[in-house]
Every structure is written in C-alpha cells, then in structure tokens.
Amino acid sequence: TTPSGNLLSDCDDDGESAAGGRLLHLLNIVGAANVCVVVSRWYGGIHLGPDRFKHINSVARQLLASQGYIGGEAPGGGGKKKP
C-alpha cells in the first residue's frame, strides 16, 4: 500500500500461462494485502494439466490462512483484512 492509500499489485507467469493472474485473483478475493507470494514448481514426470492451478491456489490459500492474512489482522500489524 502506498502512503496515499493506493494498493499496488502485479503478477508474472514466467511462461506458466495464467498462473500468476489466478494467484493474484485469489489474493484479491481474500483481501490479502502487504504480502508477496512466490510459487516455484518443477516438472516431476507427471503432467498435472489444469489441476496445477488448483494445487497452486490451494497451497497459497493454506499459507495465507496459517499466517493470518485471511480473515483477520496480518502478522506484524500489516492492516485490517476482510472478515
């Protein structure tokens, strides 16, 4: 959040078509602010297909919830979040 109260957000797919945009959408709908989520994955021999987005968002949501960025006060006084 900027000093004037504007929220800045961005994403980068680095060749993983639409993955960054879907993760950014998750951050927006849960009201997470002042947080950076980085996803790294590698090909382990199994084609996940479109399910990979479900797994990426599921793990990101679990992490955000466990760290208090969903439905409460962010750790370190980061600001009020959506209930």
C-alpha positions as CSV (number, residue, x, y, z in Angstrom):
1,T,0.0,0.0,0.0
2,T,1.4,3.4,-0.9
3,P,1.4,6.3,1.5
4,S,-1.6,7.8,-0.3
5,G,-3.6,4.5,0.3
6,N,-3.3,3.0,-3.1
7,L,-2.9,-0.8,-3.3
8,L,-0.2,-1.9,-5.8
9,S,-0.4,-5.4,-7.3
10,D,1.3,-7.3,-10.1
11,C,2.0,-10.8,-11.3
12,D,4.3,-12.7,-13.6
13,D,3.7,-16.1,-15.1
14,D,7.2,-16.7,-16.5
15,G,5.7,-18.9,-19.2
16,E,3.2,-20.7,-16.9
17,S,0.2,-19.4,-18.8
18,A,-2.4,-17.7,-16.5
19,A,-0.9,-19.0,-13.2
20,G,0.2,-15.5,-11.9
21,G,-3.2,-14.0,-12.8
22,R,-5.1,-16.7,-11.0
23,L,-2.9,-16.4,-7.9
24,L,-3.4,-12.6,-8.0
25,H,-7.1,-13.1,-8.2
26,L,-7.0,-15.3,-5.1
27,L,-5.1,-12.6,-3.2
28,N,-7.7,-10.0,-4.3
29,I,-10.8,-12.1,-3.3
30,V,-9.5,-13.0,0.1
31,G,-8.4,-9.4,0.8
32,A,-4.8,-10.2,1.4
33,A,-2.6,-7.1,1.4
34,N,1.0,-6.3,2.1
35,V,2.0,-9.8,1.1
36,C,4.2,-11.4,-1.6
37,V,3.5,-15.0,-2.7
38,V,6.2,-16.7,-4.8
39,V,5.5,-20.1,-6.3
40,S,8.2,-22.3,-7.7
41,R,7.5,-25.7,-9.3
42,W,9.3,-28.2,-11.4
43,Y,8.3,-31.0,-13.7
44,G,8.5,-34.2,-11.8
45,G,7.4,-36.5,-14.7
46,I,3.7,-36.3,-14.2
47,H,1.5,-34.0,-16.3
48,L,-0.8,-32.2,-14.0
49,G,-2.8,-30.3,-16.7
50,P,-5.2,-27.7,-15.5
51,D,-5.2,-29.2,-12.0
52,R,-1.9,-27.4,-11.4
53,F,-3.7,-24.1,-10.9
54,K,-6.0,-25.7,-8.2
55,H,-2.9,-27.0,-6.4
56,I,-1.1,-23.7,-6.6
57,N,-4.1,-21.8,-5.3
58,S,-4.9,-24.3,-2.6
59,V,-1.4,-24.2,-1.1
60,A,-1.3,-20.4,-1.3
61,R,-4.7,-20.2,0.4
62,Q,-3.5,-22.5,3.2
63,L,-0.3,-20.5,3.7
64,L,-2.2,-17.2,3.8
65,A,-4.7,-18.6,6.3
66,S,-2.0,-20.1,8.5
67,Q,-0.1,-16.8,8.6
68,G,-3.2,-14.7,9.4
69,Y,-3.6,-12.9,6.0
70,I,-7.1,-14.3,5.5
71,G,-9.9,-13.2,7.8
72,G,-8.0,-11.2,10.4
73,E,-5.1,-9.0,11.3
74,A,-1.9,-9.6,9.4
75,P,1.1,-10.5,11.5
76,G,3.2,-7.5,12.4
77,G,0.3,-5.1,12.2
78,G,0.0,-5.1,8.4
79,G,-3.5,-3.8,8.5
80,K,-7.1,-5.0,8.7
81,K,-8.2,-7.7,6.3
82,K,-11.6,-8.8,5.1
83,P,-13.5,-11.0,7.5
